[in-house]
Structures are given as structure tokens and as C-alpha cells.
Amino acid sequence: MNFTDFDPLKGERLQVLAADGTVDRQLLPTLDEKTLRLIFRRMLAARLTDRYCMALQREGRMGTYAPVEGQEACQVGSVLALTETDWIVPSFRELAVTLSRGVPLETTLLYWMGNEAGSRISRSFRVLPVSIPVGSHPLHAAGMAMAISYRKLSEAVICYFGDGATSEGDFHEAMTFAGVRRAPVIFFCQNNAWAISVPRKSQCAAESLAAKGVGYGMPAIQIDGNDPFAAYLATEAALTRARSGEGPTFIEAVTYRLGPHTTSDDPARYRDREEVEKMRALEPLVRYRRFLAERSLWDEAWERELTGELEKWIEQEIQKAEGNPAPGPADGFDYMFAELPPYLVTQKRELLAILEEEQ
């Protein structure tokens, strides 16, 4: 795939899989039937986990949660293009990314349950912890990629963020550093149309957010974010550039957040139900079912069996997460510094004494 064939300044967008399930056969990547089914399995796993997490939060068994419904395709497709040595720098809505990478669901659940064990991800996965501040983590990704370049490694970094992050100053600093230093990093923007309650049109007057990449001297492309094949091709091409020393790439995946920004948000206050229903017809699983069915790789019986298998797995992971010791008040002292400063040692000791007196 050639980035120059899809100019974001002209509103051109890469799409392989259309909403009706048909494909551009010239662009369709060569993937075997097992992989084609794996893509659906990973998207469905994220969709089902999402629903469980929403229910857990409503039941008071989980804290505030950021749902991923509607954005599964670009996450699953992009991860499919990575190698085991590439690094992932997520924001807070990358459930499908971490599941596709193999990060235990128990770990993700612990994070949203407020347990610091959820931020301890084995280095073998090469996934950084969740980053809640909007737009700050692209700087981490740029710095990591610069270090990789300095050490002459063949690794690359992919950084996921939403459209709202592109309005933050940290994002622009990261783009500047990465562009100038030709860092092997992919800036993967999931444009889901809403930065909490702020619509895309109120954030940027440019034809596309991908135009921002062009402004920082790097190739940029806008893709259909509900198409896993487009995400796979764009990420694969960007990785080739990164490994050959050609520097960073900006990918704008145009998708849609079907649910709330988080479980503390009420999207009905700022967007019309008609808009949501219109976008629901374009969502990833609907079109991918049609694609697989056309190739006799999907039917209702298979999805029912797969759903039952995944739901059993999710419930087991929930049980494991809830079986972990709950965090205590003193745990807040233990995860900020490698060595606790004296004044915090004193505060922790005083807190433990108070808690002991209250028992």
C-alpha cells in the first residue's frame, strides 16, 4: 500500500471493507481463513467484555469505565500488523488492543476496579499502562521511539489516542520531536467523532485530522476506522517505514463511539439518537459478519457457540480479578516513587497507626 494514493488533504480515505460487506479485491490483504475468523473472534471478545464491564460498573463492582463499542475494528486490525517486539502506548479506550495483544483480561479488569495490580503488565507484552490524561502519552511514545532509534533497534512504537488528544499541546510537542528525529513511531488517532461532548467540527477546521501529520513533515493517511483491513494495511505500511529509518507516520481512523465517553457520561445530553442509530448501521461487527458469511466462514450457530465460549472465559476472568485482595488506604503511598521520600514515610506510618486504632 502506498500512502501517496490516499491524500488526506483532498479528503481521500483508505477503505477495503465496505458497510455492506463487499471488499476491494485489489486492496484486500492476503490472510488465511483462520486469521479472518480470528479477527472476528477478537472483535467479538472486546464487544462482549465491554458489555460485562458496563454491567459491573452499574452494579458497583467496578469504577468508572471507558467503553470501546464501535471502535473494535481499527484496534484489532492494527495490532494484527505488529510484531512481538513492537511497543504499544495506549490511552484509556484500548480494550480490543490489549486483548488482541494477549494481556490477561484479569489485569485490565483490576485496573478499572481501582487495583494498582492492573497497571503491572508483564514486559513480555510490551504494552504500557493505561494513560488517563488526554494527549500526554504521545510524548512517551515519541521518547521511546527516539531511544529505539538511538540504540539502532528494529522495534517500533504505536501510540493510540482519540481525536480530542490532537487539540492538546503535548500532542503537538510529540509530533515535533518525532518528525525532526525521524523516530520509528506510529501515531494512531481514533477519531470517534466526539471528544467527550465536543464534536469533531468544533475541534479542527482542517479537511481531516490526518492533515496535522502532513504539517509535521510525516506521511499521513485517513482510513475507514470500522474496517479492520484498512487498519491492518496502513499499520503494516507505517511499520515498514519505521523499521527502514524513514520516521513516523500519522494514521487517522474515522470511527464512531456508540456508547458514552465513560460510564459517568450521558451522551444523550449532547448528541441525537438518530445520529447514533445511523452510525450503528456502519459499525464493525455488522459489516464483518457479512464479509465472513459471503465466504461461508460465519453463521449464527458458530457465533452462538463462540459467544458462549467467550462469555464463560470473561466470567472466569472476572472471578479471578474479584478474588484479588482489595487495595487498602495505605496502598496510595506505594506506587509513585521507587523509594518513598521521608515525609511520605512519616505520613504512611501515621495513617497505619490511625487505621490500627480504629480496628
RODO-2510 file (C-alpha; in nm, 4 decimals, decimal comma):
residues 359
     n   res          X          Y          Z
     1     m     0,0000     0,0000     0,0000
     2     n     0,1258     0,3485    -0,0901
     3     f     0,0365     0,6448     0,1324
     4     t     0,0528     0,8807    -0,1641
     5     d    -0,2510     0,7079    -0,3156
     6     f    -0,4715     0,8466    -0,0365
     7     d    -0,4190     1,2190     0,0155
     8     p    -0,5879     1,3340     0,3408
     9     l    -0,5668     1,6956     0,2247
    10     k    -0,8098     1,6034    -0,0542
    11     g    -1,0427     1,4075     0,1711
    12     e    -0,9283     1,0711     0,0307
    13     r    -0,9755     0,7727     0,2612
    14     l    -0,8493     0,4142     0,2563
    15     q    -1,1319     0,1603     0,2688
    16     v    -1,1136    -0,2101     0,1873
    17     l    -1,4279    -0,3444     0,3553
    18     a    -1,7480    -0,1517     0,2806
    19     a    -2,0506    -0,1312     0,5093
    20     d    -2,2375    -0,3904     0,3000
    21     g    -1,9588    -0,6475     0,3467
    22     t    -1,8111    -0,6184    -0,0022
    23     v    -1,4387    -0,5618    -0,0472
    24     d    -1,1938    -0,4004    -0,2838
    25     r    -1,0205    -0,7175    -0,4000
    26     q    -0,7148    -0,5270    -0,5205
    27     l    -0,6530    -0,3977    -0,1676
    28     l    -0,7689    -0,6981     0,0376
    29     p    -0,4663    -0,8331     0,2288
    30     t    -0,3729    -1,1977     0,1887
    31     l    -0,4894    -1,3563     0,5135
    32     d    -0,5836    -1,7208     0,5620
    33     e    -0,9262    -1,8337     0,6848
    34     k    -0,8002    -1,8914     1,0383
    35     t    -0,6814    -1,5319     1,0622
    36     l    -1,0018    -1,3968     0,9088
    37     r    -1,2007    -1,5757     1,1778
    38     l    -0,9541    -1,4638     1,4457
    39     i    -1,0269    -1,1006     1,3593
    40     f    -1,3966    -1,1596     1,4261
    41     r    -1,3228    -1,3501     1,7472
    42     r    -1,1122    -1,0628     1,8809
    43     m    -1,3709    -0,8001     1,7912
    44     l    -1,6498    -1,0059     1,9479
    45     a    -1,4404    -1,0674     2,2613
    46     a    -1,3977    -0,6926     2,3039
    47     r    -1,7677    -0,6255     2,2404
    48     l    -1,8813    -0,8843     2,4953
    49     t    -1,6225    -0,7769     2,7545
    50     d    -1,7380    -0,4196     2,7062
    51     r    -2,0949    -0,5136     2,7971
    52     y    -1,9832    -0,7042     3,1047
    53     c    -1,7753    -0,4072     3,2198
    54     m    -2,0673    -0,1693     3,1786
    55     a    -2,2810    -0,4020     3,3910
    56     l    -2,0080    -0,4398     3,6549
    57     q    -1,9835    -0,0631     3,6895
    58     r    -2,3604    -0,0275     3,7272
    59     e    -2,3526    -0,2951     3,9985
    60     g    -2,0804    -0,1119     4,1902
    61     r    -1,8225    -0,3834     4,1239
    62     m    -1,6036    -0,1649     3,9019
    63     g    -1,5079     0,2017     3,8895
    64     t    -1,5542     0,4442     3,6014
    65     y    -1,5041     0,2616     3,2706
    66     a    -1,4434     0,3841     2,9119
    67     p    -1,6344     0,1609     2,6641
    68     v    -1,4865     0,0680     2,3273
    69     e    -1,8062    -0,0329     2,1416
    70     g    -1,7818     0,0699     1,7765
    71     q    -1,4030     0,1056     1,7684
    72     e    -1,3018    -0,2611     1,7717
    73     a    -1,2045    -0,2929     1,4044
    74     c    -0,9245    -0,0365     1,3894
    75     q    -0,7767    -0,1692     1,7142
    76     v    -0,7825    -0,5361     1,6164
    77     g    -0,6628    -0,4687     1,2612
    78     s    -0,3702    -0,2517     1,3667
    79     v    -0,2450    -0,4941     1,6340
    80     l    -0,2540    -0,7755     1,3785
    81     a     0,0208    -0,5963     1,1837
    82     l     0,2575    -0,5656     1,4835
    83     t     0,5406    -0,7995     1,5762
    84     e     0,6094    -0,9206     1,9294
    85     t     0,8944    -0,6715     1,9700
    86     d     0,6881    -0,3613     1,8876
    87     w     0,5706    -0,1406     2,1729
    88     i     0,2131    -0,0272     2,2379
    89     v     0,1369     0,3003     2,4168
    90     p    -0,2397     0,3113     2,4898
    91     s    -0,4699     0,5782     2,6222
    92     f    -0,7775     0,4560     2,8129
    93     r    -1,0070     0,3077     2,5446
    94     e    -0,7891     0,0294     2,4053
    95     l    -0,9610    -0,2841     2,5372
    96     a    -0,9517    -0,4518     2,1940
    97     v    -0,5824    -0,3627     2,1626
    98     t    -0,4811    -0,5234     2,4921
    99     l    -0,6985    -0,8305     2,4383
   100     s    -0,5531    -0,8774     2,0886
   101     r    -0,2032    -0,8422     2,2294
   102     g    -0,2716    -1,1161     2,4847
   103     v    -0,2697    -0,9047     2,8004
   104     p    -0,4739    -1,1054     3,0568
   105     l    -0,8275    -0,9728     3,0910
   106     e    -0,7875    -1,0099     3,4668
   107     t    -0,5187    -0,7395     3,4553
   108     t    -0,7430    -0,4993     3,2631
   109     l    -1,0342    -0,5621     3,4988
   110     l    -0,8148    -0,4978     3,8018
   111     y    -0,7177    -0,1595     3,6604
   112     w    -1,0797    -0,0462     3,6259
   113     m    -1,1556    -0,1897     3,9698
   114     g    -0,9035     0,0538     4,1165
   115     n    -0,6380    -0,2050     4,1934
   116     e    -0,2806    -0,0976     4,1121
   117     a    -0,2041    -0,4569     4,0112
   118     g    -0,3903    -0,3667     3,6919
   119     s    -0,1025    -0,1383     3,5936
   120     r     0,1553    -0,4154     3,6285
   121     i     0,1727    -0,5541     3,2760
   122     s     0,4445    -0,8072     3,2029
   123     r     0,7227    -0,6597     2,9902
   124     s     0,6796    -0,9534     2,7518
   125     f     0,3616    -0,7916     2,6155
   126     r     0,5371    -0,4588     2,5501
   127     v     0,2258    -0,2644     2,6475
   128     l     0,2464     0,0439     2,8683
   129     p    -0,0141     0,1011     3,1422
   130     v    -0,3343     0,2938     3,0773
   131     s    -0,2841     0,6704     3,0394
   132     i    -0,5834     0,8706     3,1595
   133     p    -0,4640     1,2317     3,0930
   134     v    -0,5774     1,3229     2,7421
   135     g    -0,2902     1,3710     2,4984
   136     s     0,0045     1,3361     2,7369
   137     h     0,1199     0,9872     2,6378
   138     p     0,2194     1,0612     2,2738
   139     l     0,5247     1,2243     2,4313
   140     h     0,6080     0,8934     2,5989
   141     a     0,5738     0,7164     2,2640
   142     a     0,7944     0,9700     2,0860
   143     g     1,0608     0,9389     2,3554
   144     m     1,0567     0,5604     2,3413
   145     a     1,0869     0,5674     1,9627
   146     m     1,3776     0,8115     1,9804
   147     a     1,5542     0,5746     2,2229
   148     i     1,4913     0,2826     1,9866
   149     s     1,6434     0,4819     1,7009
   150     y     1,9421     0,5836     1,9122
   151     r     2,0078     0,2202     2,0036
   152     k     1,9619     0,1129     1,6387
   153     l     1,6940    -0,1477     1,7195
   154     s     1,4420    -0,2839     1,4690
   155     e     1,1468    -0,2195     1,7008
   156     a     0,8721     0,0369     1,6520
   157     v     0,6127     0,2089     1,8712
   158     i     0,2416     0,2582     1,8099
   159     c     0,0540     0,5156     2,0141
   160     y    -0,3276     0,5167     2,0350
   161     f    -0,5317     0,8254     2,1207
   162     g    -0,8626     0,9929     2,0407
   163     d    -0,9464     1,2976     1,8302
   164     g    -0,9600     1,5141     2,1429
   165     a    -0,5907     1,4478     2,2105
   166     t    -0,4955     1,6256     1,8869
   167     s    -0,6134     1,9521     2,0461
   168     e    -0,3669     1,9210     2,3339
   169     g    -0,0243     2,0862     2,3425
   170     d     0,1556     1,7657     2,4431
   171     f     0,0382     1,6031     2,1209
   172     h     0,1988     1,8755     1,9082
   173     e     0,5239     1,8549     2,1024
   174     a     0,5342     1,4795     2,0441
   175     m     0,4730     1,5255     1,6711
   176     t     0,7507     1,7832     1,6519
   177     f     1,0075     1,5645     1,8279
   178     a     0,9132     1,2525     1,6304
   179     g     0,9181     1,4328     1,2960
   180     v     1,2504     1,6075     1,3493
   181     r     1,4201     1,2976     1,4933
   182     r     1,2627     1,0600     1,2380
   183     a     1,1514     0,8407     1,5265
   184     p     1,0022     0,4961     1,4467
   185     v     0,6566     0,5702     1,5859
   186     i     0,3006     0,5432     1,4549
   187     f     0,0544     0,7994     1,5842
   188     f    -0,2800     0,6176     1,5606
   189     c    -0,5709     0,8563     1,6084
   190     q    -0,9119     0,7013     1,6639
   191     n    -1,1407     0,9797     1,5502
   192     n    -1,4675     0,8675     1,7096
   193     a    -1,6437     1,1990     1,6317
   194     w    -1,6680     1,3171     1,9918
   195     a    -1,4098     1,4419     2,2419
   196     i    -1,6396     1,3775     2,5389
   197     s    -1,9151     1,6257     2,4401
   198     v    -1,7165     1,8294     2,1845
   199     p    -1,7878     1,7324     1,8205
   200     r    -1,5120     1,6900     1,5643
   201     k    -1,6192     2,0031     1,3743
   202     s    -1,5532     2,2164     1,6833
   203     q    -1,2009     2,0825     1,7281
   204     c    -1,0342     2,1377     1,3923
   205     a    -1,1183     2,3272     1,0736
   206     a    -0,8952     2,1118     0,8528
   207     e    -1,0354     1,8649     0,6000
   208     s    -0,9030     1,5807     0,8166
   209     l    -0,7105     1,5337     1,1390
   210     a    -0,4535     1,3463     0,9319
   211     a    -0,3617     1,6830     0,7814
   212     k    -0,1875     1,7537     1,1108
   213     g     0,0615     1,4789     1,0324
   214     v     0,1424     1,6427     0,6991
   215     g     0,2047     1,9666     0,8850
   216     y     0,4746     1,7989     1,0922
   217     g     0,6528     1,6512     0,7926
   218     m     0,5354     1,2921     0,8136
   219     p     0,3194     1,0785     0,5836
   220     a    -0,0423     1,0735     0,6953
   221     i    -0,3472     0,8791     0,5926
   222     q    -0,7147     0,8748     0,6781
   223     i    -0,8752     0,5301     0,6892
   224     d    -1,2191     0,3834     0,7494
   225     g    -1,1809     0,3004     1,1173
   226     n    -1,4609     0,0436     1,1045
   227     d    -1,2619    -0,1609     0,8540
   228     p    -1,0014    -0,3943     1,0114
   229     f    -0,8306    -0,4496     0,6758
   230     a    -0,7697    -0,0778     0,6233
   231     a    -0,6191    -0,0559     0,9726
   232     y    -0,4007    -0,3582     0,9040
   233     l    -0,2688    -0,2260     0,5715
   234     a    -0,1996     0,1259     0,6978
   235     t    -0,0231    -0,0010     1,0108
   236     e     0,1800    -0,2546     0,8135
   237     a     0,2977     0,0155     0,5726
   238     a     0,3791     0,2520     0,8590
   239     l     0,5815    -0,0191     1,0343
   240     t     0,7816    -0,0778     0,7157
   241     r     0,8672     0,2920     0,7072
   242     a     0,9599     0,2952     1,0742
   243     r     1,1907    -0,0063     1,0518
   244     s     1,3688     0,1301     0,7463
   245     g     1,4570     0,4545     0,9237
   246     e     1,2048     0,6711     0,7372
   247     g     1,0450     0,8020     1,0562
   248     p     0,6935     0,8469     1,1941
   249     t     0,3505     0,8093     1,0352
   250     f     0,0125     0,9543     1,1305
   251     i    -0,2980     0,7380     1,0846
   252     e    -0,6464     0,8806     1,1375
   253     a    -0,9043     0,6040     1,1787
   254     v    -1,2504     0,7523     1,1292
   255     t    -1,4811     0,5525     1,3517
   256     y    -1,7632     0,6215     1,5998
   257     r    -1,8114     0,5851     1,9719
   258     l    -2,1502     0,4151     2,0026
   259     g    -2,1618     0,4334     2,3811
   260     p    -2,0813     0,7054     2,6346
   261     h    -1,7388     0,8615     2,6780
   262     t    -1,7237     0,6811     3,0128
   263     t    -1,9813     0,5343     3,2473
   264     s    -2,0041     0,8770     3,4154
   265     d    -2,1161     1,0393     3,0894
   266     d    -2,4657     1,0846     2,9453
   267     p    -2,4261     1,1238     2,5662
   268     a    -2,7995     1,1921     2,5262
   269     r    -2,7296     1,5410     2,6604
   270     y    -2,5188     1,6391     2,3596
   271     r    -2,5916     1,4121     2,0609
   272     d    -2,9062     1,2950     1,8829
   273     r    -3,0274     0,9366     1,8994
   274     e    -3,0799     0,9473     1,5221
   275     e    -2,7070     1,0069     1,4721
   276     v    -2,6176     0,7063     1,6855
   277     e    -2,8609     0,4769     1,5041
   278     k    -2,7286     0,5924     1,1669
   279     m    -2,3726     0,5103     1,2730
   280     r    -2,4727     0,1790     1,4276
   281     a    -2,5543     0,0509     1,0794
   282     l    -2,1903     0,1153     0,9843
   283     e    -2,0286    -0,0474     1,2874
   284     p    -1,7520    -0,3097     1,2533
   285     l    -1,9178    -0,6360     1,3527
   286     v    -2,2173    -0,5881     1,1232
   287     r    -2,0094    -0,5497     0,8089
   288     y    -1,7539    -0,8139     0,9086
   289     r    -2,0273    -1,0748     0,9621
   290     r    -2,1446    -1,0096     0,6062
   291     f    -1,7890    -1,0433     0,4764
   292     l    -1,7347    -1,3777     0,6521
   293     a    -2,0784    -1,5117     0,5598
   294     e    -2,0102    -1,4456     0,1916
   295     r    -1,7106    -1,6801     0,2286
   296     s    -1,9006    -1,9398     0,4330
   297     l    -1,6884    -1,8534     0,7381
   298     w    -1,9737    -1,7301     0,9581
   299     d    -2,3194    -1,8444     1,0562
   300     e    -2,5443    -1,7853     1,3572
   301     a    -2,4679    -2,1250     1,5113
   302     w    -2,0910    -2,0568     1,5081
   303     e    -2,1353    -1,7145     1,6652
   304     r    -2,3624    -1,8569     1,9366
   305     e    -2,1018    -2,1194     2,0191
   306     l    -1,8243    -1,8600     2,0145
   307     t    -2,0273    -1,6223     2,2302
   308     g    -2,0869    -1,8922     2,4895
   309     e    -1,7166    -1,9771     2,4973
   310     l    -1,6132    -1,6129     2,5331
   311     e    -1,8727    -1,5343     2,8000
   312     k    -1,7527    -1,8290     3,0085
   313     w    -1,3952    -1,7022     2,9759
   314     i    -1,4951    -1,3449     3,0689
   315     e    -1,6818    -1,4648     3,3782
   316     q    -1,3776    -1,6663     3,4871
   317     e    -1,1538    -1,3603     3,4463
   318     i    -1,3984    -1,1514     3,6496
   319     q    -1,3907    -1,4091     3,9287
   320     k    -1,0108    -1,4053     3,9280
   321     a    -0,9993    -1,0245     3,9362
   322     e    -1,2517    -1,0017     4,2186
   323     g    -1,0569    -1,2680     4,4071
   324     n    -0,7564    -1,0369     4,4352
   325     p    -0,7063    -0,8569     4,7683
   326     a    -0,8803    -0,5192     4,7604
   327     p    -0,6479    -0,2190     4,7736
   328     g    -0,6133    -0,0566     5,1147
   329     p    -0,5842     0,3132     5,2098
   330     a    -0,2077     0,2848     5,2607
   331     d    -0,1542     0,1470     4,9069
   332     g    -0,1709     0,5007     4,7689
   333     f     0,1783     0,5620     4,9019
   334     d     0,3397     0,2697     4,7245
   335     y     0,3177     0,3458     4,3518
   336     m     0,4545     0,6963     4,2983
   337     f     0,8243     0,6663     4,3867
   338     a     1,0848     0,3921     4,3568
   339     e     1,1943     0,4940     4,7070
   340     l     0,9404     0,6692     4,9281
   341     p     1,0566     1,0168     5,0427
   342     p     1,0957     1,0606     5,4213
   343     y     0,7919     1,2882     5,4588
   344     l     0,5685     1,0266     5,2925
   345     v     0,7210     0,7511     5,5044
   346     t     0,6092     0,9522     5,8066
   347     q     0,2600     1,0114     5,6649
   348     k     0,2169     0,6439     5,5821
   349     r     0,3270     0,5415     5,9321
   350     e     0,0797     0,7866     6,0864
   351     l    -0,2038     0,6616     5,8642
   352     l    -0,1340     0,2977     5,9526
   353     a    -0,1374     0,3914     6,3229
   354     i    -0,4758     0,5609     6,2871
   355     l    -0,6205     0,2640     6,0966
   356     e    -0,4920     0,0280     6,3629
   357     e    -0,6576     0,2341     6,6385
   358     e    -0,9900     0,2269     6,4530
   359     q    -0,9966    -0,1535     6,4286
***
